[in-house]
Amino acid sequence: MVLEKKRLDITDRVVGKLGPNNMDLYLENELIGKMSLSDEGNRYELNNGFEEEQNKIYQYVDITTGPDQKYVDCDDENGWC
Protein backbone atom coordinates (compact mmCIF):
# COMPACT_ATOMS: atom_id res chain seq x y z
CA MET A 1 0.00 0.00 0.00
CA VAL A 2 1.41 3.39 -1.05
CA LEU A 3 0.24 6.93 -0.24
CA GLU A 4 -0.22 9.15 -3.27
CA LYS A 5 -1.15 12.86 -3.49
CA LYS A 6 -4.30 13.55 -5.46
CA ARG A 7 -5.74 16.93 -6.48
CA LEU A 8 -9.51 17.23 -6.03
CA ASP A 9 -11.68 19.99 -7.45
CA ILE A 10 -13.66 21.24 -4.43
CA THR A 11 -14.95 24.48 -5.97
CA ASP A 12 -18.63 23.52 -5.62
CA ARG A 13 -18.17 22.66 -1.94
CA VAL A 14 -16.49 25.94 -0.89
CA VAL A 15 -18.60 28.55 0.89
CA GLY A 16 -17.65 32.22 1.18
CA LYS A 17 -18.50 34.63 4.00
CA LEU A 18 -18.15 38.26 3.07
CA GLY A 19 -15.91 40.48 5.21
CA PRO A 20 -14.90 44.16 4.85
CA ASN A 21 -12.22 43.76 2.17
CA ASN A 22 -12.19 40.02 1.61
CA MET A 23 -14.19 36.85 1.60
CA ASP A 24 -13.37 34.05 4.04
CA LEU A 25 -13.47 30.67 2.32
CA TYR A 26 -14.74 27.56 4.12
CA LEU A 27 -14.86 23.87 3.34
CA GLU A 28 -17.33 22.07 5.62
CA ASN A 29 -17.08 24.78 8.34
CA GLU A 30 -13.24 24.78 8.21
CA LEU A 31 -11.58 28.05 7.23
CA ILE A 32 -9.32 27.21 4.26
CA GLY A 33 -8.28 30.72 3.23
CA LYS A 34 -9.30 34.16 2.04
CA MET A 35 -10.06 35.84 -1.25
CA SER A 36 -9.24 39.55 -1.35
CA LEU A 37 -11.68 41.76 -3.20
CA SER A 38 -10.12 44.65 -5.07
CA ASP A 39 -10.47 46.62 -8.28
CA GLU A 40 -7.33 44.94 -9.66
CA GLY A 41 -8.89 41.49 -9.36
CA ASN A 42 -9.30 38.73 -6.84
CA ARG A 43 -6.31 37.30 -4.97
CA TYR A 44 -6.43 34.04 -3.08
CA GLU A 45 -4.55 33.27 0.13
CA LEU A 46 -5.18 29.59 0.81
CA ASN A 47 -3.96 27.29 3.58
CA ASN A 48 -1.44 24.52 2.88
CA GLY A 49 -3.01 21.70 0.91
CA PHE A 50 -5.24 24.02 -1.14
CA GLU A 51 -4.64 25.97 -4.34
CA GLU A 52 -6.53 28.14 -6.80
CA GLU A 53 -6.15 27.83 -10.54
CA GLN A 54 -8.34 29.56 -13.15
CA ASN A 55 -11.01 30.44 -10.55
CA LYS A 56 -11.29 26.86 -9.29
CA ILE A 57 -10.20 25.69 -5.85
CA TYR A 58 -8.35 22.40 -5.42
CA GLN A 59 -7.47 20.34 -2.37
CA TYR A 60 -4.52 17.95 -2.19
CA VAL A 61 -5.31 14.75 -0.30
CA ASP A 62 -3.37 11.55 0.40
CA ILE A 63 -4.98 8.42 -1.00
CA THR A 64 -3.81 4.83 -0.74
CA THR A 65 -2.92 2.97 -3.90
CA GLY A 66 -2.31 -0.69 -4.43
CA PRO A 67 -4.36 -3.72 -3.47
CA ASP A 68 -6.48 -3.60 -0.35
CA GLN A 69 -4.75 -5.99 2.04
CA LYS A 70 -7.94 -7.79 3.10
CA TYR A 71 -8.44 -9.09 -0.46
CA VAL A 72 -4.88 -10.17 -1.23
CA ASP A 73 -4.92 -13.66 0.29
CA CYS A 74 -8.07 -15.08 -1.32
CA ASP A 75 -8.42 -18.85 -1.64
CA ASP A 76 -10.36 -19.21 -4.87
CA GLU A 77 -10.28 -23.01 -4.77
CA ASN A 78 -12.11 -23.20 -1.43
CA GLY A 79 -14.35 -20.20 -2.13
CA TRP A 80 -13.31 -17.84 0.66
CA CYS A 81 -11.71 -14.44 0.61
C-alpha positions as CSV (number, residue, x, y, z in Angstrom):
1,M,0.0,0.0,0.0
2,V,1.4,3.4,-1.0
3,L,0.2,6.9,-0.2
4,E,-0.2,9.2,-3.3
5,K,-1.2,12.9,-3.5
6,K,-4.3,13.6,-5.5
7,R,-5.7,16.9,-6.5
8,L,-9.5,17.2,-6.0
9,D,-11.7,20.0,-7.5
10,I,-13.7,21.2,-4.4
11,T,-15.0,24.5,-6.0
12,D,-18.6,23.5,-5.6
13,R,-18.2,22.7,-1.9
14,V,-16.5,25.9,-0.9
15,V,-18.6,28.6,0.9
16,G,-17.6,32.2,1.2
17,K,-18.5,34.6,4.0
18,L,-18.1,38.3,3.1
19,G,-15.9,40.5,5.2
20,P,-14.9,44.2,4.9
21,N,-12.2,43.8,2.2
22,N,-12.2,40.0,1.6
23,M,-14.2,36.8,1.6
24,D,-13.4,34.1,4.0
25,L,-13.5,30.7,2.3
26,Y,-14.7,27.6,4.1
27,L,-14.9,23.9,3.3
28,E,-17.3,22.1,5.6
29,N,-17.1,24.8,8.3
30,E,-13.2,24.8,8.2
31,L,-11.6,28.0,7.2
32,I,-9.3,27.2,4.3
33,G,-8.3,30.7,3.2
34,K,-9.3,34.2,2.0
35,M,-10.1,35.8,-1.2
36,S,-9.2,39.6,-1.3
37,L,-11.7,41.8,-3.2
38,S,-10.1,44.6,-5.1
39,D,-10.5,46.6,-8.3
40,E,-7.3,44.9,-9.7
41,G,-8.9,41.5,-9.4
42,N,-9.3,38.7,-6.8
43,R,-6.3,37.3,-5.0
44,Y,-6.4,34.0,-3.1
45,E,-4.5,33.3,0.1
46,L,-5.2,29.6,0.8
47,N,-4.0,27.3,3.6
48,N,-1.4,24.5,2.9
49,G,-3.0,21.7,0.9
50,F,-5.2,24.0,-1.1
51,E,-4.6,26.0,-4.3
52,E,-6.5,28.1,-6.8
53,E,-6.2,27.8,-10.5
54,Q,-8.3,29.6,-13.2
55,N,-11.0,30.4,-10.6
56,K,-11.3,26.9,-9.3
57,I,-10.2,25.7,-5.9
58,Y,-8.4,22.4,-5.4
59,Q,-7.5,20.3,-2.4
60,Y,-4.5,18.0,-2.2
61,V,-5.3,14.7,-0.3
62,D,-3.4,11.6,0.4
63,I,-5.0,8.4,-1.0
64,T,-3.8,4.8,-0.7
65,T,-2.9,3.0,-3.9
66,G,-2.3,-0.7,-4.4
67,P,-4.4,-3.7,-3.5
68,D,-6.5,-3.6,-0.4
69,Q,-4.7,-6.0,2.0
70,K,-7.9,-7.8,3.1
71,Y,-8.4,-9.1,-0.5
72,V,-4.9,-10.2,-1.2
73,D,-4.9,-13.7,0.3
74,C,-8.1,-15.1,-1.3
75,D,-8.4,-18.8,-1.6
76,D,-10.4,-19.2,-4.9
77,E,-10.3,-23.0,-4.8
78,N,-12.1,-23.2,-1.4
79,G,-14.3,-20.2,-2.1
80,W,-13.3,-17.8,0.7
81,C,-11.7,-14.4,0.6
